[in-house]
Amino acid sequence: MSPLPDPPDTYASFAETFPELAKAWELAGQAGRTGPLDARTARLVKLAVAIGAQQEGAVHASVRKALAMGIGRDELLQVVALAAGTLGFPRTVAAYTWVRDLLEPR
């Protein structure tokens, strides 16, 4: 498994400007990692939550991290497909485009 990618430059700038918020964000992330789910499952759940919340940036980040962990294209696309019954077609297609942004070379 390769290391997780570095966060975008915008995050680094935000963290430098607001170090207390960055630390709180990291603590919240650490607290969420405590529990019985393995890292792969947790990453797929985080992707599903990002898709459900319709947060394009969070979807991109989850896909980047999932790919770095060795999670495959088919697994990521299954998460998108699973969202369809709850989100409906238009929102699922939007999420598909966000996932595809990172799966297909430009």
PDB file as gemmi writes it, atoms N, CA and C in Angstrom:
CRYST1    1.000    1.000    1.000  90.00  90.00  90.00 P 1                      
ATOM      1  N   MET A   1       0.844  -1.167   0.000  1.00  0.00           N  
ATOM      2  CA  MET A   1       0.000   0.000   0.000  1.00  0.00           C  
ATOM      3  C   MET A   1       0.894   1.236   0.000  1.00  0.00           C  
ATOM      4  N   SER A   2       0.638   2.167  -0.890  1.00  0.00           N  
ATOM      5  CA  SER A   2       1.432   3.383  -0.936  1.00  0.00           C  
ATOM      6  C   SER A   2       0.922   4.370   0.107  1.00  0.00           C  
ATOM      7  N   PRO A   3       1.785   5.307   0.511  1.00  0.00           N  
ATOM      8  CA  PRO A   3       1.345   6.294   1.510  1.00  0.00           C  
ATOM      9  C   PRO A   3       0.226   7.166   0.944  1.00  0.00           C  
ATOM     10  N   LEU A   4      -0.552   7.702   1.842  1.00  0.00           N  
ATOM     11  CA  LEU A   4      -1.630   8.589   1.405  1.00  0.00           C  
ATOM     12  C   LEU A   4      -1.046   9.821   0.733  1.00  0.00           C  
ATOM     13  N   PRO A   5      -1.756  10.348  -0.255  1.00  0.00           N  
ATOM     14  CA  PRO A   5      -1.233  11.530  -0.944  1.00  0.00           C  
ATOM     15  C   PRO A   5      -1.223  12.744  -0.021  1.00  0.00           C  
ATOM     16  N   ASP A   6      -0.334  13.677  -0.337  1.00  0.00           N  
ATOM     17  CA  ASP A   6      -0.307  14.929   0.414  1.00  0.00           C  
ATOM     18  C   ASP A   6      -1.603  15.686   0.169  1.00  0.00           C  
ATOM     19  N   PRO A   7      -2.067  16.414   1.186  1.00  0.00           N  
ATOM     20  CA  PRO A   7      -3.271  17.217   0.976  1.00  0.00           C  
ATOM     21  C   PRO A   7      -2.999  18.326  -0.046  1.00  0.00           C  
ATOM     22  N   PRO A   8      -4.056  18.841  -0.648  1.00  0.00           N  
ATOM     23  CA  PRO A   8      -3.883  19.932  -1.614  1.00  0.00           C  
ATOM     24  C   PRO A   8      -3.240  21.160  -0.966  1.00  0.00           C  
ATOM     25  N   ASP A   9      -2.627  21.978  -1.786  1.00  0.00           N  
ATOM     26  CA  ASP A   9      -1.981  23.208  -1.306  1.00  0.00           C  
ATOM     27  C   ASP A   9      -2.961  24.102  -0.537  1.00  0.00           C  
ATOM     28  N   THR A  10      -4.213  24.119  -0.949  1.00  0.00           N  
ATOM     29  CA  THR A  10      -5.214  24.947  -0.275  1.00  0.00           C  
ATOM     30  C   THR A  10      -5.364  24.532   1.181  1.00  0.00           C  
ATOM     31  N   TYR A  11      -5.327  23.224   1.440  1.00  0.00           N  
ATOM     32  CA  TYR A  11      -5.419  22.746   2.820  1.00  0.00           C  
ATOM     33  C   TYR A  11      -4.220  23.224   3.631  1.00  0.00           C  
ATOM     34  N   ALA A  12      -3.029  23.105   3.049  1.00  0.00           N  
ATOM     35  CA  ALA A  12      -1.821  23.540   3.756  1.00  0.00           C  
ATOM     36  C   ALA A  12      -1.896  25.025   4.095  1.00  0.00           C  
ATOM     37  N   SER A  13      -2.375  25.816   3.172  1.00  0.00           N  
ATOM     38  CA  SER A  13      -2.519  27.249   3.406  1.00  0.00           C  
ATOM     39  C   SER A  13      -3.541  27.521   4.511  1.00  0.00           C  
ATOM     40  N   PHE A  14      -4.676  26.812   4.455  1.00  0.00           N  
ATOM     41  CA  PHE A  14      -5.707  26.961   5.478  1.00  0.00           C  
ATOM     42  C   PHE A  14      -5.154  26.581   6.850  1.00  0.00           C  
ATOM     43  N   ALA A  15      -4.428  25.446   6.916  1.00  0.00           N  
ATOM     44  CA  ALA A  15      -3.877  24.976   8.185  1.00  0.00           C  
ATOM     45  C   ALA A  15      -2.855  25.958   8.748  1.00  0.00           C  
ATOM     46  N   GLU A  16      -2.106  26.585   7.865  1.00  0.00           N  
ATOM     47  CA  GLU A  16      -1.128  27.583   8.314  1.00  0.00           C  
ATOM     48  C   GLU A  16      -1.833  28.828   8.855  1.00  0.00           C  
ATOM     49  N   THR A  17      -2.927  29.206   8.218  1.00  0.00           N  
ATOM     50  CA  THR A  17      -3.675  30.384   8.640  1.00  0.00           C  
ATOM     51  C   THR A  17      -4.476  30.125   9.913  1.00  0.00           C  
ATOM     52  N   PHE A  18      -5.008  28.914  10.037  1.00  0.00           N  
ATOM     53  CA  PHE A  18      -5.870  28.551  11.170  1.00  0.00           C  
ATOM     54  C   PHE A  18      -5.354  27.261  11.828  1.00  0.00           C  
ATOM     55  N   PRO A  19      -4.220  27.324  12.521  1.00  0.00           N  
ATOM     56  CA  PRO A  19      -3.626  26.095  13.066  1.00  0.00           C  
ATOM     57  C   PRO A  19      -4.515  25.374  14.084  1.00  0.00           C  
ATOM     58  N   GLU A  20      -5.290  26.107  14.863  1.00  0.00           N  
ATOM     59  CA  GLU A  20      -6.154  25.456  15.845  1.00  0.00           C  
ATOM     60  C   GLU A  20      -7.249  24.657  15.156  1.00  0.00           C  
ATOM     61  N   LEU A  21      -7.820  25.204  14.100  1.00  0.00           N  
ATOM     62  CA  LEU A  21      -8.837  24.471  13.346  1.00  0.00           C  
ATOM     63  C   LEU A  21      -8.230  23.231  12.690  1.00  0.00           C  
ATOM     64  N   ALA A  22      -7.026  23.355  12.175  1.00  0.00           N  
ATOM     65  CA  ALA A  22      -6.363  22.210  11.553  1.00  0.00           C  
ATOM     66  C   ALA A  22      -6.129  21.109  12.581  1.00  0.00           C  
ATOM     67  N   LYS A  23      -5.719  21.485  13.786  1.00  0.00           N  
ATOM     68  CA  LYS A  23      -5.492  20.496  14.830  1.00  0.00           C  
ATOM     69  C   LYS A  23      -6.811  19.826  15.231  1.00  0.00           C  
ATOM     70  N   ALA A  24      -7.876  20.604  15.362  1.00  0.00           N  
ATOM     71  CA  ALA A  24      -9.186  20.051  15.702  1.00  0.00           C  
ATOM     72  C   ALA A  24      -9.663  19.089  14.615  1.00  0.00           C  
ATOM     73  N   TRP A  25      -9.423  19.445  13.379  1.00  0.00           N  
ATOM     74  CA  TRP A  25      -9.802  18.590  12.246  1.00  0.00           C  
ATOM     75  C   TRP A  25      -9.062  17.255  12.323  1.00  0.00           C  
ATOM     76  N   GLU A  26      -7.768  17.313  12.625  1.00  0.00           N  
ATOM     77  CA  GLU A  26      -6.965  16.088  12.739  1.00  0.00           C  
ATOM     78  C   GLU A  26      -7.453  15.233  13.908  1.00  0.00           C  
ATOM     79  N   LEU A  27      -7.780  15.856  15.027  1.00  0.00           N  
ATOM     80  CA  LEU A  27      -8.287  15.105  16.186  1.00  0.00           C  
ATOM     81  C   LEU A  27      -9.614  14.428  15.865  1.00  0.00           C  
ATOM     82  N   ALA A  28     -10.490  15.111  15.155  1.00  0.00           N  
ATOM     83  CA  ALA A  28     -11.770  14.509  14.760  1.00  0.00           C  
ATOM     84  C   ALA A  28     -11.528  13.306  13.852  1.00  0.00           C  
ATOM     85  N   GLY A  29     -10.589  13.429  12.934  1.00  0.00           N  
ATOM     86  CA  GLY A  29     -10.258  12.324  12.044  1.00  0.00           C  
ATOM     87  C   GLY A  29      -9.707  11.129  12.798  1.00  0.00           C  
ATOM     88  N   GLN A  30      -8.839  11.396  13.782  1.00  0.00           N  
ATOM     89  CA  GLN A  30      -8.270  10.318  14.590  1.00  0.00           C  
ATOM     90  C   GLN A  30      -9.355   9.592  15.386  1.00  0.00           C  
ATOM     91  N   ALA A  31     -10.284  10.352  15.943  1.00  0.00           N  
ATOM     92  CA  ALA A  31     -11.353   9.747  16.735  1.00  0.00           C  
ATOM     93  C   ALA A  31     -12.216   8.834  15.866  1.00  0.00           C  
ATOM     94  N   GLY A  32     -12.441   9.211  14.630  1.00  0.00           N  
ATOM     95  CA  GLY A  32     -13.241   8.395  13.728  1.00  0.00           C  
ATOM     96  C   GLY A  32     -12.561   7.105  13.311  1.00  0.00           C  
ATOM     97  N   ARG A  33     -11.248   7.062  13.401  1.00  0.00           N  
ATOM     98  CA  ARG A  33     -10.513   5.859  13.007  1.00  0.00           C  
ATOM     99  C   ARG A  33     -10.516   4.787  14.098  1.00  0.00           C  
ATOM    100  N   THR A  34     -10.978   5.142  15.277  1.00  0.00           N  
ATOM    101  CA  THR A  34     -11.014   4.188  16.377  1.00  0.00           C  
ATOM    102  C   THR A  34     -12.288   3.356  16.269  1.00  0.00           C  
ATOM    103  N   GLY A  35     -12.138   2.052  16.137  1.00  0.00           N  
ATOM    104  CA  GLY A  35     -13.301   1.176  16.047  1.00  0.00           C  
ATOM    105  C   GLY A  35     -12.988  -0.082  15.280  1.00  0.00           C  
ATOM    106  N   PRO A  36     -13.993  -0.900  15.047  1.00  0.00           N  
ATOM    107  CA  PRO A  36     -13.771  -2.224  14.465  1.00  0.00           C  
ATOM    108  C   PRO A  36     -13.596  -2.254  12.944  1.00  0.00           C  
ATOM    109  N   LEU A  37     -13.890  -1.177  12.239  1.00  0.00           N  
ATOM    110  CA  LEU A  37     -13.769  -1.201  10.781  1.00  0.00           C  
ATOM    111  C   LEU A  37     -12.301  -1.165  10.359  1.00  0.00           C  
ATOM    112  N   ASP A  38     -11.954  -1.986   9.381  1.00  0.00           N  
ATOM    113  CA  ASP A  38     -10.594  -1.914   8.853  1.00  0.00           C  
ATOM    114  C   ASP A  38     -10.472  -0.665   7.982  1.00  0.00           C  
ATOM    115  N   ALA A  39      -9.250  -0.308   7.634  1.00  0.00           N  
ATOM    116  CA  ALA A  39      -8.985   0.944   6.915  1.00  0.00           C  
ATOM    117  C   ALA A  39      -9.680   0.985   5.552  1.00  0.00           C  
ATOM    118  N   ARG A  40      -9.710  -0.130   4.825  1.00  0.00           N  
ATOM    119  CA  ARG A  40     -10.371  -0.161   3.504  1.00  0.00           C  
ATOM    120  C   ARG A  40     -11.864   0.116   3.641  1.00  0.00           C  
ATOM    121  N   THR A  41     -12.498  -0.575   4.572  1.00  0.00           N  
ATOM    122  CA  THR A  41     -13.932  -0.387   4.771  1.00  0.00           C  
ATOM    123  C   THR A  41     -14.226   1.043   5.200  1.00  0.00           C  
ATOM    124  N   ALA A  42     -13.426   1.554   6.126  1.00  0.00           N  
ATOM    125  CA  ALA A  42     -13.625   2.923   6.591  1.00  0.00           C  
ATOM    126  C   ALA A  42     -13.487   3.915   5.439  1.00  0.00           C  
ATOM    127  N   ARG A  43     -12.521   3.709   4.557  1.00  0.00           N  
ATOM    128  CA  ARG A  43     -12.330   4.619   3.424  1.00  0.00           C  
ATOM    129  C   ARG A  43     -13.535   4.571   2.495  1.00  0.00           C  
ATOM    130  N   LEU A  44     -14.088   3.385   2.239  1.00  0.00           N  
ATOM    131  CA  LEU A  44     -15.262   3.271   1.373  1.00  0.00           C  
ATOM    132  C   LEU A  44     -16.490   3.909   2.024  1.00  0.00           C  
ATOM    133  N   VAL A  45     -16.603   3.775   3.336  1.00  0.00           N  
ATOM    134  CA  VAL A  45     -17.700   4.437   4.051  1.00  0.00           C  
ATOM    135  C   VAL A  45     -17.551   5.953   3.933  1.00  0.00           C  
ATOM    136  N   LYS A  46     -16.324   6.447   4.107  1.00  0.00           N  
ATOM    137  CA  LYS A  46     -16.108   7.896   3.991  1.00  0.00           C  
ATOM    138  C   LYS A  46     -16.447   8.388   2.588  1.00  0.00           C  
ATOM    139  N   LEU A  47     -16.123   7.597   1.577  1.00  0.00           N  
ATOM    140  CA  LEU A  47     -16.504   7.957   0.212  1.00  0.00           C  
ATOM    141  C   LEU A  47     -18.024   8.007   0.089  1.00  0.00           C  
ATOM    142  N   ALA A  48     -18.701   7.022   0.632  1.00  0.00           N  
ATOM    143  CA  ALA A  48     -20.161   6.999   0.555  1.00  0.00           C  
ATOM    144  C   ALA A  48     -20.775   8.207   1.251  1.00  0.00           C  
ATOM    145  N   VAL A  49     -20.229   8.568   2.404  1.00  0.00           N  
ATOM    146  CA  VAL A  49     -20.745   9.740   3.124  1.00  0.00           C  
ATOM    147  C   VAL A  49     -20.518  11.004   2.297  1.00  0.00           C  
ATOM    148  N   ALA A  50     -19.341  11.132   1.706  1.00  0.00           N  
ATOM    149  CA  ALA A  50     -19.045  12.301   0.866  1.00  0.00           C  
ATOM    150  C   ALA A  50     -19.991  12.373  -0.324  1.00  0.00           C  
ATOM    151  N   ILE A  51     -20.265  11.218  -0.929  1.00  0.00           N  
ATOM    152  CA  ILE A  51     -21.209  11.180  -2.051  1.00  0.00           C  
ATOM    153  C   ILE A  51     -22.596  11.596  -1.575  1.00  0.00           C  
ATOM    154  N   GLY A  52     -23.035  11.035  -0.455  1.00  0.00           N  
ATOM    155  CA  GLY A  52     -24.360  11.366   0.070  1.00  0.00           C  
ATOM    156  C   GLY A  52     -24.506  12.830   0.435  1.00  0.00           C  
ATOM    157  N   ALA A  53     -23.422  13.429   0.917  1.00  0.00           N  
ATOM    158  CA  ALA A  53     -23.447  14.848   1.276  1.00  0.00           C  
ATOM    159  C   ALA A  53     -23.255  15.745   0.063  1.00  0.00           C  
ATOM    160  N   GLN A  54     -22.972  15.123  -1.095  1.00  0.00           N  
ATOM    161  CA  GLN A  54     -22.748  15.853  -2.340  1.00  0.00           C  
ATOM    162  C   GLN A  54     -21.608  16.865  -2.207  1.00  0.00           C  
ATOM    163  N   GLN A  55     -20.524  16.414  -1.597  1.00  0.00           N  
ATOM    164  CA  GLN A  55     -19.342  17.243  -1.383  1.00  0.00           C  
ATOM    165  C   GLN A  55     -18.258  16.832  -2.369  1.00  0.00           C  
ATOM    166  N   GLU A  56     -18.181  17.533  -3.479  1.00  0.00           N  
ATOM    167  CA  GLU A  56     -17.260  17.179  -4.552  1.00  0.00           C  
ATOM    168  C   GLU A  56     -15.816  17.080  -4.072  1.00  0.00           C  
ATOM    169  N   GLY A  57     -15.357  18.050  -3.306  1.00  0.00           N  
ATOM    170  CA  GLY A  57     -13.978  18.025  -2.818  1.00  0.00           C  
ATOM    171  C   GLY A  57     -13.713  16.822  -1.926  1.00  0.00           C  
ATOM    172  N   ALA A  58     -14.668  16.481  -1.075  1.00  0.00           N  
ATOM    173  CA  ALA A  58     -14.509  15.319  -0.199  1.00  0.00           C  
ATOM    174  C   ALA A  58     -14.531  14.018  -0.997  1.00  0.00           C  
ATOM    175  N   VAL A  59     -15.334  13.969  -2.061  1.00  0.00           N  
ATOM    176  CA  VAL A  59     -15.332  12.795  -2.940  1.00  0.00           C  
ATOM    177  C   VAL A  59     -13.959  12.658  -3.590  1.00  0.00           C  
ATOM    178  N   HIS A  60     -13.443  13.763  -4.133  1.00  0.00           N  
ATOM    179  CA  HIS A  60     -12.107  13.724  -4.748  1.00  0.00           C  
ATOM    180  C   HIS A  60     -11.060  13.239  -3.748  1.00  0.00           C  
ATOM    181  N   ALA A  61     -11.080  13.789  -2.530  1.00  0.00           N  
ATOM    182  CA  ALA A  61     -10.097  13.402  -1.520  1.00  0.00           C  
ATOM    183  C   ALA A  61     -10.231  11.928  -1.163  1.00  0.00           C  
ATOM    184  N   SER A  62     -11.458  11.449  -1.009  1.00  0.00           N  
ATOM    185  CA  SER A  62     -11.668  10.047  -0.664  1.00  0.00           C  
ATOM    186  C   SER A  62     -11.185   9.121  -1.774  1.00  0.00           C  
ATOM    187  N   VAL A  63     -11.424   9.501  -3.017  1.00  0.00           N  
ATOM    188  CA  VAL A  63     -10.965   8.674  -4.133  1.00  0.00           C  
ATOM    189  C   VAL A  63      -9.437   8.670  -4.193  1.00  0.00           C  
ATOM    190  N   ARG A  64      -8.805   9.839  -4.033  1.00  0.00           N  
ATOM    191  CA  ARG A  64      -7.339   9.898  -4.031  1.00  0.00           C  
ATOM    192  C   ARG A  64      -6.762   8.976  -2.954  1.00  0.00           C  
ATOM    193  N   LYS A  65      -7.315   9.062  -1.760  1.00  0.00           N  
ATOM    194  CA  LYS A  65      -6.826   8.250  -0.651  1.00  0.00           C  
ATOM    195  C   LYS A  65      -7.107   6.771  -0.892  1.00  0.00           C  
ATOM    196  N   ALA A  66      -8.274   6.455  -1.422  1.00  0.00           N  
ATOM    197  CA  ALA A  66      -8.622   5.057  -1.703  1.00  0.00           C  
ATOM    198  C   ALA A  66      -7.670   4.457  -2.734  1.00  0.00           C  
ATOM    199  N   LEU A  67      -7.384   5.191  -3.776  1.00  0.00           N  
ATOM    200  CA  LEU A  67      -6.458   4.688  -4.796  1.00  0.00           C  
ATOM    201  C   LEU A  67      -5.076   4.461  -4.204  1.00  0.00           C  
ATOM    202  N   ALA A  68      -4.629   5.373  -3.345  1.00  0.00           N  
ATOM    203  CA  ALA A  68      -3.326   5.218  -2.701  1.00  0.00           C  
ATOM    204  C   ALA A  68      -3.294   3.988  -1.795  1.00  0.00           C  
ATOM    205  N   MET A  69      -4.452   3.602  -1.267  1.00  0.00           N  
ATOM    206  CA  MET A  69      -4.548   2.425  -0.401  1.00  0.00           C  
ATOM    207  C   MET A  69      -4.665   1.131  -1.195  1.00  0.00           C  
ATOM    208  N   GLY A  70      -4.793   1.259  -2.513  1.00  0.00           N  
ATOM    209  CA  GLY A  70      -4.929   0.063  -3.342  1.00  0.00           C  
ATOM    210  C   GLY A  70      -6.361  -0.364  -3.585  1.00  0.00           C  
ATOM    211  N   ILE A  71      -7.309   0.463  -3.224  1.00  0.00           N  
ATOM    212  CA  ILE A  71      -8.714   0.163  -3.500  1.00  0.00           C  
ATOM    213  C   ILE A  71      -8.934   0.369  -4.995  1.00  0.00           C  
ATOM    214  N   GLY A  72      -9.590  -0.574  -5.613  1.00  0.00           N  
ATOM    215  CA  GLY A  72      -9.715  -0.582  -7.060  1.00  0.00           C  
ATOM    216  C   GLY A  72     -10.894   0.195  -7.603  1.00  0.00           C  
ATOM    217  N   ARG A  73     -10.804   0.451  -8.891  1.00  0.00           N  
ATOM    218  CA  ARG A  73     -11.828   1.172  -9.651  1.00  0.00           C  
ATOM    219  C   ARG A  73     -13.212   0.553  -9.449  1.00  0.00           C  
ATOM    220  N   ASP A  74     -13.302  -0.766  -9.575  1.00  0.00           N  
ATOM    221  CA  ASP A  74     -14.608  -1.426  -9.474  1.00  0.00           C  
ATOM    222  C   ASP A  74     -15.234  -1.238  -8.105  1.00  0.00           C  
ATOM    223  N   GLU A  75     -14.418  -1.262  -7.057  1.00  0.00           N  
ATOM    224  CA  GLU A  75     -14.937  -1.043  -5.706  1.00  0.00           C  
ATOM    225  C   GLU A  75     -15.466   0.382  -5.549  1.00  0.00           C  
ATOM    226  N   LEU A  76     -14.721   1.348  -6.086  1.00  0.00           N  
ATOM    227  CA  LEU A  76     -15.151   2.749  -5.994  1.00  0.00           C  
ATOM    228  C   LEU A  76     -16.445   2.964  -6.766  1.00  0.00           C  
ATOM    229  N   LEU A  77     -16.529   2.373  -7.936  1.00  0.00           N  
ATOM    230  CA  LEU A  77     -17.740   2.533  -8.742  1.00  0.00           C  
ATOM    231  C   LEU A  77     -18.933   1.825  -8.114  1.00  0.00           C  
ATOM    232  N   GLN A  78     -18.698   0.731  -7.391  1.00  0.00           N  
ATOM    233  CA  GLN A  78     -19.810   0.080  -6.700  1.00  0.00           C  
ATOM    234  C   GLN A  78     -20.392   0.998  -5.626  1.00  0.00           C  
ATOM    235  N   VAL A  79     -19.535   1.747  -4.943  1.00  0.00           N  
ATOM    236  CA  VAL A  79     -20.034   2.700  -3.946  1.00  0.00           C  
ATOM    237  C   VAL A  79     -20.942   3.722  -4.624  1.00  0.00           C  
ATOM    238  N   VAL A  80     -20.544   4.195  -5.796  1.00  0.00           N  
ATOM    239  CA  VAL A  80     -21.393   5.134  -6.544  1.00  0.00           C  
ATOM    240  C   VAL A  80     -22.731   4.475  -6.868  1.00  0.00           C  
ATOM    241  N   ALA A  81     -22.691   3.246  -7.387  1.00  0.00           N  
ATOM    242  CA  ALA A  81     -23.922   2.547  -7.756  1.00  0.00           C  
ATOM    243  C   ALA A  81     -24.833   2.330  -6.550  1.00  0.00           C  
ATOM    244  N   LEU A  82     -24.244   2.026  -5.406  1.00  0.00           N  
ATOM    245  CA  LEU A  82     -25.047   1.820  -4.196  1.00  0.00           C  
ATOM    246  C   LEU A  82     -25.782   3.091  -3.767  1.00  0.00           C  
ATOM    247  N   ALA A  83     -25.237   4.230  -4.123  1.00  0.00           N  
ATOM    248  CA  ALA A  83     -25.861   5.501  -3.746  1.00  0.00           C  
ATOM    249  C   ALA A  83     -27.143   5.783  -4.526  1.00  0.00           C  
ATOM    250  N   ALA A  84     -27.295   5.175  -5.678  1.00  0.00           N  
ATOM    251  CA  ALA A  84     -28.404   5.514  -6.577  1.00  0.00           C  
ATOM    252  C   ALA A  84     -29.774   5.336  -5.936  1.00  0.00           C  
ATOM    253  N   GLY A  85     -29.977   4.265  -5.212  1.00  0.00           N  
ATOM    254  CA  GLY A  85     -31.290   4.016  -4.617  1.00  0.00           C  
ATOM    255  C   GLY A  85     -31.692   5.053  -3.587  1.00  0.00           C  
ATOM    256  N   THR A  86     -30.714   5.631  -2.921  1.00  0.00           N  
ATOM    257  CA  THR A  86     -30.993   6.630  -1.895  1.00  0.00           C  
ATOM    258  C   THR A  86     -30.980   8.051  -2.453  1.00  0.00           C  
ATOM    259  N   LEU A  87     -30.008   8.342  -3.314  1.00  0.00           N  
ATOM    260  CA  LEU A  87     -29.829   9.715  -3.796  1.00  0.00           C  
ATOM    261  C   LEU A  87     -30.642  10.050  -5.037  1.00  0.00           C  
ATOM    262  N   GLY A  88     -30.958   9.042  -5.835  1.00  0.00           N  
ATOM    263  CA  GLY A  88     -31.621   9.292  -7.109  1.00  0.00           C  
ATOM    264  C   GLY A  88     -30.595   9.441  -8.225  1.00  0.00           C  
ATOM    265  N   PHE A  89     -31.095   9.445  -9.429  1.00  0.00           N  
ATOM    266  CA  PHE A  89     -30.234   9.413 -10.602  1.00  0.00           C  
ATOM    267  C   PHE A  89     -29.382  10.676 -10.780  1.00  0.00           C  
ATOM    268  N   PRO A  90     -29.948  11.877 -10.752  1.00  0.00           N  
ATOM    269  CA  PRO A  90     -29.123  13.067 -11.013  1.00  0.00           C  
ATOM    270  C   PRO A  90     -27.956  13.225 -10.029  1.00  0.00           C  
ATOM    271  N   ARG A  91     -28.205  13.013  -8.760  1.00  0.00           N  
ATOM    272  CA  ARG A  91     -27.126  13.170  -7.764  1.00  0.00           C  
ATOM    273  C   ARG A  91     -26.096  12.059  -7.882  1.00  0.00           C  
ATOM    274  N   THR A  92     -26.545  10.876  -8.245  1.00  0.00           N  
ATOM    275  CA  THR A  92     -25.606   9.772  -8.431  1.00  0.00           C  
ATOM    276  C   THR A  92     -24.736  10.007  -9.650  1.00  0.00           C  
ATOM    277  N   VAL A  93     -25.313  10.534 -10.715  1.00  0.00           N  
ATOM    278  CA  VAL A  93     -24.513  10.854 -11.903  1.00  0.00           C  
ATOM    279  C   VAL A  93     -23.488  11.934 -11.570  1.00  0.00           C  
ATOM    280  N   ALA A  94     -23.877  12.910 -10.775  1.00  0.00           N  
ATOM    281  CA  ALA A  94     -22.914  13.946 -10.354  1.00  0.00           C  
ATOM    282  C   ALA A  94     -21.760  13.293  -9.602  1.00  0.00           C  
ATOM    283  N   ALA A  95     -22.067  12.418  -8.657  1.00  0.00           N  
ATOM    284  CA  ALA A  95     -21.015  11.737  -7.893  1.00  0.00           C  
ATOM    285  C   ALA A  95     -20.142  10.898  -8.815  1.00  0.00           C  
ATOM    286  N   TYR A  96     -20.743  10.256  -9.782  1.00  0.00           N  
ATOM    287  CA  TYR A  96     -19.986   9.456 -10.743  1.00  0.00           C  
ATOM    288  C   TYR A  96     -18.964  10.323 -11.475  1.00  0.00           C  
ATOM    289  N   THR A  97     -19.362  11.528 -11.864  1.00  0.00           N  
ATOM    290  CA  THR A  97     -18.417  12.401 -12.570  1.00  0.00           C  
ATOM    291  C   THR A  97     -17.263  12.788 -11.661  1.00  0.00           C  
ATOM    292  N   TRP A  98     -17.522  12.979 -10.364  1.00  0.00           N  
ATOM    293  CA  TRP A  98     -16.459  13.356  -9.428  1.00  0.00           C  
ATOM    294  C   TRP A  98     -15.488  12.205  -9.213  1.00  0.00           C  
ATOM    295  N   VAL A  99     -16.016  10.992  -9.109  1.00  0.00           N  
ATOM    296  CA  VAL A  99     -15.151   9.823  -8.964  1.00  0.00           C  
ATOM    297  C   VAL A  99     -14.351   9.627 -10.240  1.00  0.00           C  
ATOM    298  N   ARG A 100     -15.019   9.739 -11.357  1.00  0.00           N  
ATOM    299  CA  ARG A 100     -14.369   9.549 -12.661  1.00  0.00           C  
ATOM    300  C   ARG A 100     -13.261  10.565 -12.899  1.00  0.00           C  
ATOM    301  N   ASP A 101     -13.393  11.762 -12.322  1.00  0.00           N  
ATOM    302  CA  ASP A 101     -12.340  12.785 -12.449  1.00  0.00           C  
ATOM    303  C   ASP A 101     -10.975  12.219 -12.086  1.00  0.00           C  
ATOM    304  N   LEU A 102     -10.934  11.330 -11.107  1.00  0.00           N  
ATOM    305  CA  LEU A 102      -9.672  10.788 -10.630  1.00  0.00           C  
ATOM    306  C   LEU A 102      -9.333   9.423 -11.223  1.00  0.00           C  
ATOM    307  N   LEU A 103     -10.305   8.786 -11.856  1.00  0.00           N  
ATOM    308  CA  LEU A 103     -10.074   7.469 -12.418  1.00  0.00           C  
ATOM    309  C   LEU A 103      -9.598   7.523 -13.874  1.00  0.00           C  
ATOM    310  N   GLU A 104      -9.993   8.547 -14.573  1.00  0.00           N  
ATOM    311  CA  GLU A 104      -9.657   8.639 -15.987  1.00  0.00           C  
ATOM    312  C   GLU A 104      -8.589   9.701 -16.216  1.00  0.00           C  
ATOM    313  N   PRO A 105      -7.529   9.339 -16.920  1.00  0.00           N  
ATOM    314  CA  PRO A 105      -6.491  10.346 -17.209  1.00  0.00           C  
ATOM    315  C   PRO A 105      -7.054  11.441 -18.089  1.00  0.00           C  
ATOM    316  N   ARG A 106      -6.534  12.607 -17.869  1.00  0.00           N  
ATOM    317  CA  ARG A 106      -7.010  13.759 -18.667  1.00  0.00           C  
ATOM    318  C   ARG A 106      -6.127  13.956 -19.862  1.00  0.00           C  
TER     319      ARG A 106                                                      
END                                                                             
